[in-house]
Amino acid sequence: MTFNAEQAVCISGCSLRQLRYWRDTRLVQPACFERDEDGKLDERYDFANLVELRTIMGMLQKGVSLQKIRKTLIYLREHTDYSRPLAQCKLVTDGSTIFEICESEASILDTLRRGQVALCIALDGICDDLSARLVEISQDREIFVERLMA
């Protein structure tokens, strides 16, 4: 299923002007072109395009500049095997940078710093480790007190 530009705009939340600009600057490319009844070439957008458009809109709404989005896309196109990274990668932003969450849970790359690995700490693992350590300390304490009393 594909959508014309007006439908893609309606579904994605961007403006027609934004869509045209992003197409012309190769940020987002239509999935295909079809000839309409008048023989005019009509750009068509597929579901992955809609995901790309919504991803861009979401980042813009979170305060990420279009320049940073472009820089991220360039990095992802050069360093991943994805043909459409904005629709295929897992991205996270804090508003100032954009991170790619890699296949490995422990690996998050800062796309705006040429793929520098960002520190990733799983808090649930830390809590589990601390809880286990506290149980050990408590048991050690009980054994120590028992030996003192004996």
N, C-alpha and C positions, 0 to 999 in steps of 0.2 A: 504494500500500500504506500503510495506517495501522495504528497500534498503540494499544491502550488504555493507560491510565495505568500499570497494573502492568507491562506489557511495556516501556513507555517508560522506567520507572524501572530495570528490569532491564538494559536495553541501555545506558542513559546513565550509570549509576553513581550517580545522585542518589537521595535517599530519597523516599518517597511524600509525606512531610510537606514536604520542600523543593519538590517539584513542585507541590503544592497551593498553597503559599505564593507561589511564583513566578507561578503562574497567577492567583491572587487579586490580586496586586499588579501584574499586567500586565507582568511581566518576560518571560514566555514565554506565548504564547496557543496553545491547541490549534488544530490545522489545521481541525478541524470537529467537529461533534457528531452522533451517531447515536443513534437509539432502540434500546435492547436489547429482548430478548424480553418483558420485563415492562413495556415502554413508558417505562422510565427513560432520561433523556438521558445518553449516555455520551460523554465527551470522547475525541477521537481525535487522535493525534500522528503527523505525517508525518516523512519523512527529514530535512527542514530543521529541524524541531523537535528531532530527536535531535542534530543538529549544534549547535544553539543550547544545548541542555542540556549536551552535552560541553564546549562552549566555556566555559560558566559554571563547570562543575566544574573544568576545567583551570586557569582563572584563580584560583579559590578555592584549589586545591591549590598554586598558585605564590605564594600569600600576598596576592593582591589581594582587598580587602574587597568585600562585596556592594554597599556604598555606592558604591565606585568603578566597579563594573560597571554599576550603574544610571546613574550620571553619564555614563559612556561611551555607554551605549545611548541616553540622551536626546540627547546630542550627535549621534550617528550618525543617529538618526531625523530630527533637524532639519536636518542638513547633507549628507545623502546622498540619493540616489534609491532606495536599497535599501528594500524593504518589510520585509525581515528581516535587518538588518545583522549580527547575531551569527552568522548562517549564511552571509552573502554577503561580508562585508568580510574583508580580511586584517589580522589583529590580532597585535601583538607586545607582550609585557609583560616588564618587568624586575622585577616584583613590587611596584613602587611606583607606576608609571603604566602606561597602556595607549596604545599607538601604533597608528594606522591606516596601513598601507602603501597609498599611493594608486596610481592607474594609472601615473602618472609615476614612474619608478624613483628619481628624485631627491627625491621628496616623501614625507615621513613626518610625520604630524600627531599631536601630543599631544592626545588626546581629553579629557584631564582639565584642560587649559589652554586650553579653547575653540578648539581647532584650531591652536594655535601650531605653526608649522613647526619640526620638530626637525632638527638638523644631521645630514645623511646623507652619509657619505664612503665611496665604494667603494674598498676597499683594493687590489683587483686593478688598478684604473686608476692608482692612485698608484704601485704597484710597476712597472707598465709604463712610466709616464712617467719614473720615476727610472732605470730600466734604460736607456731611450733616452737620457736626459741624460748618464748615465755613459759611454755609448758615444761621444757627441758630445765630452765632455770629454777622453776618451782620444785621440780622433782629433785634436782641437785641440792637445793636448799633443805628440803625435807630429809634427805639422806645425811647431809652435813649435821643437821640438828640432832637426828637420831644417834649419830656416832658420838656427838658431844655428850649426850645424855647417858650413853652406855658406859 
